[in-house]
Amino acid sequence: MGETLQRLEGRTIAVVRADTAEDAAWIAHCLAKAGVAAIELTWTVPDAVALLATLRRTLPGSPLLGMGTVLDEARCRRSIEAGADFLASPVADPVCLAMAREADRLFLPGVATPTELWAARQFGAEAFKVFPCGPLGGAAYLKALRGPFPDWPLIPFGGLRPEDVGPCLAAGAWAVGLGDCLMPRADWLATHDASRYRAWLARTLDGTTA
């Protein structure tokens, strides 16, 4: 768990959503080849657990692989069994936190307020998914949270864009989660046009810590 958290420091976490496992796998491979160091599959991806196990064997560069939208005990258990390096949720569930800690896996509970942050810490969380950080104020909101919690690893997700990575890291973010803003255009996805998507990713991620 500690090693995973250290590997995430200063990095961008790319959140992959897709309508099919095939599309999600293609996106993940393009992200990995673009140098993204951490990739999260959401549970909305069909057969996400099986896909994670496949990506573990096939992705270049050995990025960290996580499961997102882990809302309950069943999803938590299956994510751990599939070999997820980290688990993330939009909520802070104490049962999931305890299960992940027992399995020595990093769990990122979703928090939006100081009270939720404090409660998640009491449940045993060591790092926190600040969600949805963009609509709450982005880097400015994160900086405000860092005031009373200067040493707690805060990872903003939700409504952020690549140009927000630098300001968030400067405001004290441990890492930054990016989702829809990194997903390919519909025509690139429909044709699996990797050359255009990867070229766009290289430009989009320029200046961020991938």
C-alpha positions as CSV (number, residue, x, y, z in Angstrom):
1,M,0.0,0.0,0.0
2,G,2.8,2.4,0.9
3,E,4.7,1.6,-2.2
4,T,1.7,2.3,-4.4
5,L,1.0,5.6,-2.8
6,Q,4.7,6.6,-3.3
7,R,4.5,5.6,-7.0
8,L,1.4,7.9,-7.4
9,E,3.2,11.0,-6.0
10,G,3.2,13.8,-8.6
11,R,1.5,11.6,-11.2
12,T,-1.6,11.8,-13.4
13,I,-4.2,9.1,-12.9
14,A,-6.1,8.5,-16.1
15,V,-9.7,7.2,-15.6
16,V,-10.9,5.0,-18.4
17,R,-14.6,4.7,-19.3
18,A,-15.9,3.0,-22.4
19,D,-19.0,1.1,-23.6
20,T,-17.1,-2.1,-24.4
21,A,-14.1,-3.9,-22.9
22,E,-12.4,-3.8,-26.3
23,D,-12.6,0.0,-26.5
24,A,-11.4,0.3,-22.9
25,A,-8.4,-1.9,-23.6
26,W,-7.5,0.1,-26.7
27,I,-7.7,3.4,-24.7
28,A,-5.6,1.9,-21.9
29,H,-2.9,0.8,-24.3
30,C,-2.8,4.2,-25.9
31,L,-2.5,5.9,-22.5
32,A,0.2,3.5,-21.4
33,K,2.2,4.1,-24.6
34,A,1.8,7.9,-24.0
35,G,3.6,7.4,-20.7
36,V,0.7,7.7,-18.2
37,A,1.9,6.1,-15.0
38,A,-1.5,5.1,-13.5
39,I,-4.7,3.9,-15.1
40,E,-8.0,3.4,-13.4
41,L,-10.8,1.3,-14.9
42,T,-14.3,2.2,-13.7
43,W,-16.8,-0.5,-12.9
44,T,-19.0,0.9,-15.6
45,V,-16.7,-0.7,-18.2
46,P,-18.2,-4.1,-19.2
47,D,-16.1,-7.0,-17.7
48,A,-13.8,-4.5,-16.0
49,V,-12.4,-7.0,-13.6
50,A,-11.4,-9.5,-16.3
51,L,-10.0,-6.7,-18.4
52,L,-7.8,-5.5,-15.5
53,A,-6.3,-8.9,-15.2
54,T,-5.6,-8.9,-19.0
55,L,-4.1,-5.4,-19.0
56,R,-1.8,-6.5,-16.1
57,R,-0.2,-8.9,-18.5
58,T,-0.2,-6.8,-21.7
59,L,0.2,-3.1,-21.0
60,P,3.6,-1.6,-21.9
61,G,5.5,0.3,-19.2
62,S,3.9,-1.5,-16.3
63,P,1.7,1.4,-15.1
64,L,-0.2,1.1,-11.9
65,L,-3.7,-0.3,-12.5
66,G,-6.7,0.6,-10.3
67,M,-10.4,-0.1,-10.2
68,G,-12.8,2.9,-9.7
69,T,-16.4,3.3,-8.7
70,V,-15.8,0.7,-5.9
71,L,-19.1,1.2,-4.1
72,D,-19.6,-2.0,-2.0
73,E,-18.0,-5.0,-0.5
74,A,-18.5,-7.2,-3.5
75,R,-16.8,-4.8,-5.9
76,C,-14.0,-4.3,-3.4
77,R,-13.4,-8.0,-3.0
78,R,-13.4,-8.7,-6.8
79,S,-11.1,-5.7,-7.5
80,I,-8.6,-7.0,-4.9
81,E,-8.8,-10.6,-6.3
82,A,-8.2,-9.2,-9.9
83,G,-4.9,-7.7,-8.6
84,A,-5.8,-4.0,-8.6
85,D,-2.9,-1.9,-7.3
86,F,-5.4,0.7,-5.9
87,L,-9.1,1.1,-5.5
88,A,-11.1,4.4,-5.7
89,S,-14.6,5.3,-4.8
90,P,-16.8,8.4,-5.0
91,V,-17.8,7.6,-1.4
92,A,-16.0,6.6,1.9
93,D,-17.3,3.1,2.8
94,P,-15.7,1.9,6.1
95,V,-16.2,-1.8,5.1
96,C,-14.3,-1.3,1.8
97,L,-11.6,0.6,3.6
98,A,-11.1,-2.2,6.1
99,M,-11.1,-4.9,3.4
100,A,-8.5,-3.0,1.4
101,R,-6.3,-2.4,4.4
102,E,-6.4,-6.1,5.3
103,A,-5.3,-7.0,1.7
104,D,-2.6,-4.3,1.8
105,R,-4.2,-2.4,-1.1
106,L,-4.5,1.4,-1.3
107,F,-8.1,2.6,-1.1
108,L,-9.0,6.1,-2.1
109,P,-12.3,7.1,-0.5
110,G,-14.3,9.9,-2.0
111,V,-14.5,13.1,0.1
112,A,-15.8,16.6,-0.6
113,T,-15.7,18.4,2.7
114,P,-13.4,18.7,5.7
115,T,-15.9,16.7,7.8
116,E,-15.9,13.9,5.2
117,L,-12.1,14.0,5.1
118,W,-11.9,13.7,8.8
119,A,-14.4,10.8,8.9
120,A,-12.6,8.9,6.2
121,R,-9.4,9.3,8.2
122,Q,-11.1,7.8,11.3
123,F,-12.1,4.8,9.1
124,G,-8.4,4.2,8.4
125,A,-7.9,6.0,5.1
126,E,-4.3,7.0,4.3
127,A,-5.0,9.0,1.1
128,F,-8.2,10.7,-0.2
129,K,-10.0,11.2,-3.5
130,V,-11.3,14.8,-3.4
131,F,-14.4,14.6,-5.6
132,P,-15.7,16.4,-7.5
133,C,-12.9,18.8,-7.1
134,G,-13.4,20.8,-10.3
135,P,-16.9,22.1,-9.6
136,L,-15.9,22.8,-6.0
137,G,-13.1,25.1,-7.1
138,G,-10.2,23.1,-8.4
139,A,-6.8,24.1,-7.2
140,A,-8.2,26.9,-5.0
141,Y,-10.4,24.5,-3.1
142,L,-7.7,22.0,-2.7
143,K,-5.4,24.7,-1.3
144,A,-8.1,25.6,1.2
145,L,-8.3,21.9,2.3
146,R,-4.6,21.7,2.7
147,G,-4.7,24.4,5.3
148,P,-6.1,22.3,8.1
149,F,-4.8,19.0,6.6
150,P,-1.3,19.9,5.4
151,D,0.2,16.4,5.5
152,W,-2.7,14.3,4.3
153,P,-2.4,12.9,0.7
154,L,-5.2,14.6,-1.3
155,I,-5.8,13.5,-4.8
156,P,-8.3,15.7,-6.7
157,F,-10.7,14.0,-9.3
158,G,-13.7,15.1,-11.2
159,G,-14.2,18.0,-13.6
160,L,-10.5,18.7,-14.0
161,R,-8.5,19.2,-17.2
162,P,-4.9,18.8,-18.1
163,E,-4.2,22.4,-17.6
164,D,-5.4,22.0,-14.0
165,V,-2.7,19.4,-13.2
166,G,0.1,21.9,-12.6
167,P,-1.9,24.3,-10.4
168,C,-3.3,21.3,-8.4
169,L,0.2,19.9,-7.7
170,A,1.4,23.4,-6.8
171,A,-1.6,23.6,-4.4
172,G,-0.4,20.4,-2.7
173,A,-2.1,17.6,-4.5
174,W,-0.4,14.3,-4.1
175,A,-1.6,13.3,-7.6
176,V,-4.3,14.3,-10.0
177,G,-7.1,12.3,-11.6
178,L,-8.2,13.1,-15.1
179,G,-11.1,11.4,-16.9
180,D,-13.3,12.5,-19.8
181,C,-10.8,15.1,-20.9
182,L,-8.3,12.4,-21.9
183,M,-10.8,10.2,-23.7
184,P,-10.5,9.9,-27.5
185,R,-12.8,11.6,-30.0
186,A,-15.7,9.4,-31.2
187,D,-14.3,8.9,-34.7
188,W,-10.9,7.9,-33.3
189,L,-12.5,5.4,-31.0
190,A,-14.8,4.1,-33.7
191,T,-11.8,3.3,-36.0
192,H,-9.2,2.7,-33.3
193,D,-7.1,5.4,-34.8
194,A,-4.2,5.0,-32.5
195,S,-1.8,7.3,-34.3
196,R,-4.0,10.4,-34.0
197,Y,-5.1,9.6,-30.5
198,R,-1.6,9.1,-29.2
199,A,-0.4,12.2,-31.0
200,W,-3.2,14.2,-29.4
201,L,-2.4,12.7,-26.0
202,A,1.2,13.7,-26.3
203,R,0.2,17.3,-26.9
204,T,-2.6,17.2,-24.3
205,L,-0.3,15.8,-21.6
206,D,2.6,18.1,-22.4
207,G,3.5,20.0,-19.3
208,T,1.8,17.6,-17.0
209,T,3.4,14.9,-14.9
210,A,2.2,11.7,-16.6
